[in-house]
C-alpha cells in the first residue's frame, strides 16, 4: 500500500485546513469578546485560505504548484492586514508591485522542489523587478506626490530592509535544501562507467603492463 499522497487528496487537505481554521476562528469569536479587534483582523479570512495552499504545497512534489495561489492569496491578506491596521489604503498605488514578488517566490520554491533552475531564474527575476518597482514607486508616491516625508523611516526604510533580506535569500545556494528530498545524482564521466566497463579497462591496463 503506497503512503504517498494522491493528487486528488490535495484538494481535501487544503479544504480541510481552511475549514478547521475558519471554524476555530468563529468558535473563538463566540467565546471571547474581540470588540474592535474583528474590525482589524478580518484580513485573516484571506490569509488563512492562503496558508492552507502553502501547507498543501509543502507535501509531495506534485503539489508544489499550490505555492502559486498560496503565495498570492497569503500575500494579499498580509497587504490588507497592514492597510487595515495602518489606514494607509492609498498604498495600493505601489503595493501592487508585490504580486510579481509573490509569484517569483512561488517559482523559486517550485524550482527547488523540481530541481528546475530555469523556473528558479525566472522567479528571481520576478522578485528583483518587483522589489525595484516597490521601492521606486513607494518613494515616488510617499515622498514626492503625497509629500509625506515622515514616511521615509516608516515605509521606505522597512522596504529597503525587506529588499536586502530577500536579496540574501536569492543568492545562489542559500535556498533551503530541505525543499529537495531527492538524493544528489552523480554527474560527469564517472557516472557513465558501469562495473563491466571498469573491469574491461582494468584488464586492458594489466595486459599493457605485461607487454611492457
QUICORGI-V963058 format. One record per backbone hydrogen bond with DSSP energy under -0.5 kcal/mol. CO is the residue of the C=O (numbers start at 1). NH is the residue of the N-H. E is the energy in kcal/mol with one decimal. If there is no record, write none. Layout:
BEGIN
co->(CO & CO)
nh->(NH & NH)
e->(E & E)
END
This chain:
BEGIN
co->(6 & 6 & 7 & 7 & 8 & 9 & 10 & 11 & 12 & 13 & 14 & 15 & 16 & 17 & 18 & 19 & 20 & 21 & 22 & 23 & 24 & 25 & 26 & 27 & 28 & 32 & 34 & 35 & 36 & 36 & 37 & 37 & 38 & 41 & 42 & 43 & 43 & 44 & 46 & 47 & 48 & 49 & 50 & 51 & 52 & 53 & 54 & 56 & 60 & 61 & 63 & 64 & 65 & 65 & 66 & 67 & 68 & 69 & 70 & 71 & 72 & 73 & 74 & 75 & 76 & 77 & 78 & 79 & 80 & 81 & 82 & 83 & 87 & 88 & 89 & 90 & 91 & 91 & 92 & 94 & 95 & 96 & 97 & 98 & 99 & 100 & 101 & 102 & 103 & 104 & 105 & 106 & 107 & 108 & 109 & 110 & 111 & 111 & 115 & 116 & 117 & 118 & 119 & 120 & 121 & 122 & 123 & 124 & 125 & 126 & 127 & 128 & 129 & 130 & 131 & 132 & 133 & 134 & 135 & 136 & 137 & 138 & 139 & 139 & 140 & 140 & 141 & 142 & 147 & 148 & 149 & 150 & 150 & 151 & 151 & 152 & 155 & 156 & 157 & 158 & 159 & 160 & 161 & 162 & 163 & 164 & 165 & 166 & 167 & 171 & 176 & 177 & 179 & 188 & 189 & 190 & 192 & 194 & 195 & 196 & 197 & 198 & 199 & 200 & 201 & 202 & 203 & 204 & 205 & 206 & 207 & 208)
nh->(9 & 10 & 10 & 11 & 12 & 13 & 14 & 15 & 16 & 17 & 18 & 19 & 20 & 21 & 22 & 23 & 24 & 25 & 26 & 27 & 28 & 29 & 30 & 31 & 32 & 34 & 37 & 38 & 39 & 40 & 40 & 41 & 42 & 44 & 45 & 46 & 47 & 48 & 50 & 51 & 52 & 53 & 54 & 55 & 56 & 57 & 58 & 59 & 63 & 64 & 66 & 67 & 68 & 69 & 70 & 71 & 72 & 73 & 74 & 75 & 76 & 77 & 78 & 79 & 80 & 81 & 82 & 83 & 84 & 85 & 86 & 87 & 89 & 91 & 92 & 93 & 94 & 95 & 96 & 97 & 98 & 99 & 101 & 102 & 103 & 104 & 105 & 106 & 107 & 108 & 109 & 110 & 111 & 112 & 113 & 114 & 115 & 116 & 117 & 120 & 121 & 122 & 123 & 124 & 125 & 126 & 127 & 128 & 129 & 130 & 131 & 132 & 133 & 134 & 135 & 136 & 137 & 138 & 139 & 140 & 141 & 142 & 143 & 144 & 144 & 145 & 146 & 148 & 149 & 151 & 152 & 153 & 154 & 155 & 156 & 157 & 159 & 160 & 161 & 162 & 163 & 164 & 165 & 166 & 167 & 168 & 169 & 170 & 171 & 174 & 179 & 180 & 181 & 191 & 192 & 193 & 194 & 198 & 199 & 200 & 201 & 202 & 203 & 204 & 205 & 206 & 207 & 208 & 209 & 210 & 211 & 212)
e->(-1.8 & -0.6 & -1.0 & -0.5 & -0.6 & -2.2 & -2.7 & -2.7 & -2.4 & -2.3 & -2.4 & -2.5 & -2.5 & -2.6 & -2.7 & -2.5 & -2.6 & -2.0 & -2.8 & -2.5 & -2.3 & -1.8 & -1.1 & -1.0 & -2.9 & -1.1 & -2.3 & -1.1 & -0.5 & -0.9 & -0.7 & -2.4 & -0.8 & -2.0 & -2.3 & -1.9 & -2.0 & -2.6 & -1.4 & -2.6 & -1.7 & -1.7 & -2.0 & -2.6 & -2.1 & -2.0 & -1.0 & -1.3 & -1.2 & -1.6 & -1.9 & -1.9 & -1.6 & -0.6 & -2.1 & -2.9 & -1.9 & -2.7 & -2.3 & -2.2 & -2.3 & -2.2 & -2.2 & -2.3 & -2.5 & -2.3 & -2.3 & -2.6 & -2.7 & -2.0 & -2.7 & -2.4 & -1.5 & -1.4 & -1.6 & -2.2 & -1.9 & -2.8 & -0.9 & -1.5 & -2.2 & -1.7 & -0.6 & -2.5 & -2.5 & -2.6 & -2.5 & -1.8 & -2.3 & -2.3 & -2.0 & -2.5 & -2.5 & -2.0 & -1.9 & -2.2 & -1.4 & -1.3 & -0.7 & -1.5 & -2.6 & -1.8 & -2.5 & -2.5 & -1.9 & -2.1 & -2.4 & -2.5 & -2.5 & -2.3 & -2.3 & -2.2 & -2.4 & -2.3 & -2.6 & -2.6 & -2.8 & -2.1 & -2.3 & -2.1 & -2.8 & -2.4 & -2.0 & -0.8 & -1.2 & -2.6 & -2.8 & -2.2 & -1.3 & -1.7 & -1.5 & -0.8 & -1.0 & -2.7 & -1.8 & -1.4 & -2.1 & -2.4 & -2.2 & -2.5 & -2.6 & -2.4 & -2.4 & -2.7 & -2.2 & -2.1 & -1.6 & -2.0 & -1.0 & -1.9 & -1.3 & -1.6 & -0.6 & -1.0 & -1.5 & -0.9 & -0.7 & -2.4 & -2.1 & -1.9 & -2.1 & -2.2 & -2.3 & -2.4 & -2.1 & -2.0 & -2.3 & -1.9 & -1.8 & -2.1 & -2.0 & -1.5)
END
